[in-house]
């Protein structure tokens, strides 16, 4: 099957990693792929290593030639601005396209955005929440839910040993995301402050970078139970080091980093927002709290810290839960959509 994937993001976060994971799996299934990417992105670098053709597009007005999607039966969009690239390419060369939406924000009200979504042959949301938002706006569209899949990272045993030495005797709680307000890092800082005296061996490590980092570091300047470790390219060592993963986000399309954490064997505390409840069933394979509630977060952390049987139960149930999120399952669902289109 010949498919053209489009992701014009300049960064390399969860959405781009998920795009790459699907591309790799489809190549293993003998798909013939063209991937349209931003030449400045790490995704472009990674895709160039694979057995597929890349087309560089700096923006959605760029690279509109017939051979940019030559022989492709369908265009698959993975990122917000790429919907416009697909719309233009579709109109020029009569190629259908589908859109995978990864965020649970309200649909853009701009005229061109609505046109791009309405002209798509199918819409896919990563979670029930996203599908609900799509269904409200585009009632006549074919809409499906297909979740992300966890990425497994390698572990460098030497680096892991150094991290264990550095944080010896600590119960490690990690949060990993771009440091934007909606990711809830400020809630985690407040929770850490609440636990600093009562549970001094619980240590928070924040992995990520962004415009909120400076303010967060200032807020945590007098706390000794927080480490800002910066943006990481390989989460394997940190997952192996950690005892608990937290994700107190205010909004979340699905939460692919949560999938990665539970695939690495960690218990997880998340907020009851967006697509997170698609992954975490409260008291079954993790804990759900209300967003913006540092006291609830601190209490949930202490519960998991204090009761090892809770952690063991969550780990066992996550083995079952992860079966819903395999890349093979997602790829099979996408193939059915491709064939339908």
N, C-alpha and C positions, 0 to 999 in steps of 0.2 A: 504494500500500500504506500502511495506517495502522499506525504503530508508536509505542509509548510508551517513551521512553528514561528511565532513572533513574540519577542520580549525585548522592548527597547529601554529597559531600566538601565541606569548607569551604575547602580550599586549591585551588591550580591548578598541579598538577605534571603529570608525563608522562601519567598515566591520564586526567586531565581534558582535557588537550590532545588526546589520542587520541579521547576521546568526542566532543569538538567537531568534530574532523576528519571522523569518520564521519557525524555529523549534517549537516554542510555538504554532504558528497558525496551523501548520500541526498536532501537537499532539491534538489540539482541534477538528481536522477533523478526528481523529482516525487513523492517520498514525502510523505505528510501526517503530520506528527509532533507529538506532545506530549512535552515534556521536563520531567521532575520534578527540581528542583534545590534546593539549599540557597540561600536568598535572600542569604546573607552571602558567597557565593563569587563569584569572578571568572567562573566558568563561567556563572552566572546572568546576569551582565552581558553576556557574549559571546553567549549564546543569545538574549537579548532583541533583539539586532540582526538576527536571522534571521527567515525566513518560516516560523515555527512557533509553537505555543502553549506557554507555560511555566506550570508549576504549582509554586508555592513550598511546600517541605516542610522544616521546621527539623530534623525527625528522622523516623525510620521509622514513628512512630505518627501522623504529621501528614498531612492532606490526603487522607484515605481517603473520597472521594466518587465516585459513579459517573462524574461528568464529568471526574475527574482522568485517566481513561483512556478517555474517551467515544469510541466508534466504533473504538477500536484493536483490532486482531486479536491483538496480542501485546505483552508487556512485555519490554524488553531491559535487563538490569541490568549496570551498569559499575563498581560500587564495593561494598566489603564490607558496609557497613551497609544498603545498598539492597536486599540480598537479603531482608531482613525486610519492607521496604515492599512488595516484589513478592509475597511470600508472603501477607501480609494482604490486599492488593488482589485477588489471585487468588482467595482463599477467599471474599471478600465478593461479587465480581462475576464469577466463573467465567471469568477471562482467563488463558491460559497465559503462562508467562514462561521466558526463557532467561537464563543467567548467563555473563558473560565474566569469568574470573578472571585477574588480572594479576600476582599474586605467587607465588613458588615456596615459600612457607612451608607447613608441614603444615596440613592442613585443621583448622579449629577443632573441638575435641571437644565443645563445648557442644551440648546436645540440640536447641535451636532452630535452630542453624546446620546441623546434619545434616538436620533436617526441611526447611529451606529449600532445601538442595541436592538432596535426594531428590525434592522436589516439582517441581523445574524440568523443563521438557520437553526441554531440551538444555543441556549444559555446554560452554563454549568455553575453552580455554587458549591463552595467547599463544605458548607454546613447548612443545616436546616434554616438557620437564621438568615443566611444570605439568600437562600431559595425563597424564603418568605418575602423578603424585600423585592426580589426580582418579580415574583408573582403579582405583587401589588401594582407594579408599574407596567408590566408587559404580559397581560393576561392571555394574549393570543399566541405567545411564544412557547416553543418546546423548551421546558426547563427541567434540569436534572440536578441531583446532588451527588457529587463525587469528591470524597475527601482527599487530603494530602496523604502522603506515606512517610514513615519515619526514615531518616537517613542515619546510617550507622557510621560512626567516625572511628578511625584507627587510634590506638593508644601507644604513646611513646613511653616505654617502661622507665627509662632514665628520667625523663621529665616528670613523670608521675611520682617517682620516688622522691624527687626534689620537692615537689609540691607537698607530699605527705610529711616530709621533714619540716618544711616551713610552717605547716599548720598542725603539727603534732598535738594530739590531745584535744583537738577541737571537733565539735559536731558541725559539719559544714552545710550551710544553706546557700544555694546559689539561685540567682536570677539572671537570665540572659536575654537581652533584647536591645534594640536601638533605644537610646535614652530620650524618648518623647514622653510628654505628660501622660498620655493615655495608657502607657505601659505600667504605670503605678509604682515606679521606683520610690517616689516620695512616701507612699504607704509603707513600703518595706523599711525605709529609713526610720519611720516612726515606730514600727514594730520592733526594730533592732534597739531603739532607744528604750523601749519599755522592758526589754529583756536583758539589758546590759548588766544590771545589778543582780537580778534574780537568777539568771542563767548565763554566767560569764563565759562558759565554754561553748555556747552556741555562737558561731561566727558566720557572718553574712559576707558573701563574695558576689559583687556585681560585675557582670561581664557585658560589656557594650560601651558604646560611645554615642555622643549626640549633643544637641544644644542644651539639654537639661543637666548634663554632667557637672558643669561648674557649680551650679546652684545646689545640686545634691551633695557634692563634696563639701561645700561650705556648711550645709546643714548638718553634715555628719562629722565635722572637723574635731569635735570633742569626744567622739565615740571610738573606742578601741576595738569594738567587735564588728567593724565593717572594713572590707578591703575593696577598693576599686581596681579591677584588673584590666580594664580596657577591652577593646574589641578583639575577638578571637576568631581565627580562621579554622581551627580544629577544636571542636568541643569534646573530643574523646577523653582527654586527660582530665578535664574538669568534671565531666559526668562520673568518671571513675573515682575521683577524689570525693565527690559530694555524698552527703547522706540524705539530702532532701532538696527538691526543686520547687520553687514558688513562682507563680505567675499572676500577680494581683492586678491584671489589666482592667481598664474601664471599658474597652471594646476590643474585639478580636474576631477576625473572620473565621478562623478555626483554632490556630495555635500549633503550627508544625513543630515548634521547639518543645512543646509539651509531649508530642508523640516521640520525639527524639529522646527526651528524658525518661519516659516510661519504658522505651525500648532498651535503654541503658540500665534498667532495673531500679530506677529511683521512684519513691513515693512522691506524689505531686499535690500541691495545694494551688487551686486556681479560683478565679471568680466566676460567678454564675451569670456570665454575659456572653453574647455572640455565639460562636461555635464551640466554646470550651465545654459546655455540658454534653456536646456530642462525643467528647473524649472521656470526660470524667463524670462518673456516676457517684454521687455523694455517698460516702461510707461504703462503697463497693470497691472502687479501684483508686480512690483519692478523696480529697475533701474540697468542697465548694464553699466559698464565703461570699458575702456581699462586697461589691466594689467600694473602695474608699473607706474601709473600716480597718485601721491598723490594729485595733484591739482584738478584733476577730482573727486577724492574721496571726498575731502573736499567740493567741490562745490555741489556734489550730497547730501552729509549729510546736508548741509545748506538748500537745496531745500526741503527735507523732513521735516527738523526741522521747516521751515518757513511756510509751507503750510499744515495745518492739513487735508484739503480735499484730498490731495494726499495720505496721510496715510490711510484715510477712504476708498478711492477707491481701494487701493492695498489690504486692508484687505478683502473687499467684493469679489474681483476677486480671491483672494487666496482660498476662500472657494470652488469656482468652480474648480480651478486648482488642488487642493489636491485630487479631485476625481480620477485623473489619477494615483495617487500614493498609493492607499489603499493596505494594506497587503492582503486583500481578493482577489483583482484583480491580484496582483503579484503571489499569491499562485495558483490561477486558471490557470495562464499562465504556471507556472512550472509544474503543473499536466498534462497539455496537452503535454509538452515536454517529461515528464516521460513516458506517454502512447505511444507517438510516438517512443521513443527509445525502 
